[in-house]
């Protein structure tokens, strides 16, 4: 049994639907869906709490946030410094959305708002990484998204795993130590629908409508992405 350390970067007050007790439960349900029952430890990283000791046989998961990875809020600066030290110490890291961007920025990449607009709903990306293709044999990865910021340039050591016309750097990895996704493997269709209908007033109506259509037309593959991530990092 592995331990997954979840470095919470937000608790999303007022945005979780009634059927979701807390944000971290989405990840617990995701890993349970692929037959994993890890031991979990939760860190309130948005309040400055980070792991003080790195264990190379554990996973450090950096998930989503309403804040931006390029912000210089004290807790974000603290997290970026932690990522740099944890990477040097050999920590196995999984980044999701904000976490994907924070890891990229901490390790030398660049994160900015995307001038092409807001990404929402299910999006297909082309899989480039050969090992990843064995999990997505048709060469396409479908994940749920909710983001405006993007990783514009990757860290020097990173290898691009997946790309799309909307988001060049959808997923990257560094060896078998770091894997990140711009998308949300932990999101469910029901939760994405809730966000689009109830928590997206800042998103243009045409974007929301198009995103809602993708929820009916495409099947997200978050569980496949989670399986790939764990196998990459721990097999």
Helices and strands as residue ranges (DSSP letters): E 3-8, H 23-33, E 39-44, G 45-47, E 59-62, H 74-88, E 92-96, H 98-106, E 110-113, E 119-127, H 130-133, E 140-147, E 149-153, E 159-163, E 171-174, E 178-181, H 189-198, H 205-217, H 222-234
